[in-house]
Amino acid sequence: MHIDIDSELSFTDHENKDAELGLGDEVFLPGMFVQHLGQARNVPILRGGTIAAMPEEEIRTEYGHHKAYLIELRSIDGLSGSPVFAATSMMRAGPGKLDQASHLKFKFIGALLGHDEIMNRKDQIGIKPDGGFIEEGVRTLLNTGIGIVAHAGLVLETVKHPEMEAGRKRHISDAAKERRFVADSAARPEPSTKADNPQHKEDFNRLLGAAMQ
């Protein structure tokens, strides 16, 4: 089974401040938990969070600058590349009132790029074994709990890129050449007899040889 992201399922209206999705809406994503991959099958996990910031100004990352969502989600290794979905709120603030939705809507908002880490310099308080505080504790990288999500518009643009489409066509063509099995059909025509096929013997030997390979 697959999900057609090039449909109404994808949310690409992130620049519209009056859009149906925004700050505080819940997000969830399936992904891989590297400490428990499963033995007989791949076992995915489902994590949840909320939208912390919309794709407005570009975010500077080690892979360049990106317009991306920031989501409140403790991302870990194994979740990068996971599809991220958001659920519209049942209550939406309107001009001087609250509007209640009739049902939840789920939208694909993008793909998780990774998470943010920061060197914990100022907020760390070391505690001495005998009480009291240490002014300067051990500095370590801290997962801030903020995930970075490439928005759905960028994902669609990448998927539809001419080089990507050409690569998919090549893959489908190469896979078709390697197939050795065909489906049996009850409507297959009866084999020709020698009377209406002068090459009956040659055809029979050729088919027999192919079947024995």
Secondary structure, DSSP 8 states (H G I E B T S, - for coil): ----SSSTTB---TT-TTSS--TT-EEEEEEE-TT---SSS--EEEEEEEEEE-S-S-EEETTEEE-EEEEE----TT-TT-EEEEE--SEEEETTEEEE-SS--EEEEEEEEEEEEEE--SS--EE-TTSSEESS----EEEEEEEEEEEHHHHHHHHT-HHHHHHHHHHHHHHHHH-------TT------TTT-TTHHHHHHHHHHHHH-
